[in-house]
Amino acid sequence: MSYSRWSDSSWYTFWDASRSGETKEEQELAVWYDVDTLISWTFEELQSLLSKDNSYAIHLLEMKYQCSPDEATEVMEYMQQFCNDVNKEFA
């Protein structure tokens, strides 16, 4: 399932079923900023990131991806959508 695509976003994000494990915590979201920055996050990692102070999380994403604050804020929305979907799937 895709949450964003490069055609209308700086991000290409999708639930990466091929890399996801069997448990809720092992589900992975591919968060690609460009062809050189292809990073996947587990549900557990995202839960940890999203539980942090918003400004800290945005700064961390800016540093990791070399993106703007607006782009970091945008990708956090996709990350939250993914976490919501994983919670529904494993309810």
C-alpha positions in Angstrom: 0.0 0.0 0.0 1.4 3.4 -1.0 1.0 6.5 1.2 2.7 8.9 -1.2 4.4 8.8 -4.6 7.0 11.0 -6.2 4.6 12.2 -8.8 2.9 14.5 -6.2 5.3 14.5 -3.3 9.0 14.6 -2.4 8.4 11.2 -0.8 7.7 7.7 -2.0 6.3 5.8 1.0 4.7 2.4 1.1 4.1 -0.6 3.4 6.9 -2.9 2.4 5.4 -6.3 2.7 8.5 -8.0 1.2 10.6 -6.8 4.2 8.0 -7.0 6.9 8.1 -9.8 9.4 5.1 -11.6 10.9 4.6 -9.5 14.0 3.1 -6.0 14.3 6.4 -4.6 15.5 8.2 -6.0 12.4 6.0 -4.3 9.8 8.0 -1.9 7.7 7.3 1.4 6.0 9.7 2.2 3.1 10.3 6.0 3.3 12.2 7.1 0.2 13.2 10.7 -0.3 15.3 10.2 -3.4 17.1 7.4 -5.2 20.0 7.8 -2.8 18.0 7.9 0.4 16.0 4.7 0.6 15.3 4.0 4.3 12.8 1.6 5.8 11.4 2.0 9.3 9.8 -0.7 11.4 6.5 -0.1 13.2 8.4 -0.1 16.5 10.9 2.5 15.3 8.1 4.7 14.0 6.2 4.4 17.3 9.3 5.6 19.1 9.9 8.5 16.7 6.3 9.6 16.7 6.1 9.6 20.5 8.9 12.2 20.7 8.4 15.9 20.8 7.3 17.1 17.4 10.2 19.5 16.9 12.7 16.9 17.9 11.2 14.3 15.5 11.2 16.9 12.6 14.8 17.8 13.3 15.8 14.2 13.3 14.1 13.6 10.0 15.7 16.7 8.5 19.1 15.4 9.5 18.5 11.8 8.3 17.1 12.8 4.9 18.5 16.3 4.4 15.0 17.5 3.8 13.2 20.7 4.7 11.0 21.1 7.9 7.9 21.1 5.7 8.9 17.9 4.0 9.7 16.3 7.4 6.3 17.3 8.7 4.7 15.8 5.5 6.4 12.5 5.9 5.4 12.3 9.6 1.8 12.3 8.4 2.5 9.3 6.2 4.3 7.6 9.1 1.2 8.1 11.3 -1.1 6.8 8.6 1.0 3.6 8.4 1.0 3.1 12.2 -2.8 3.5 12.2 -3.1 1.0 9.4 -0.8 -1.5 11.2 -2.8 -1.1 14.4 -6.0 -1.9 12.5 -4.5 -4.9 10.7 -3.2 -6.4 14.0 -6.2 -5.5 16.2 
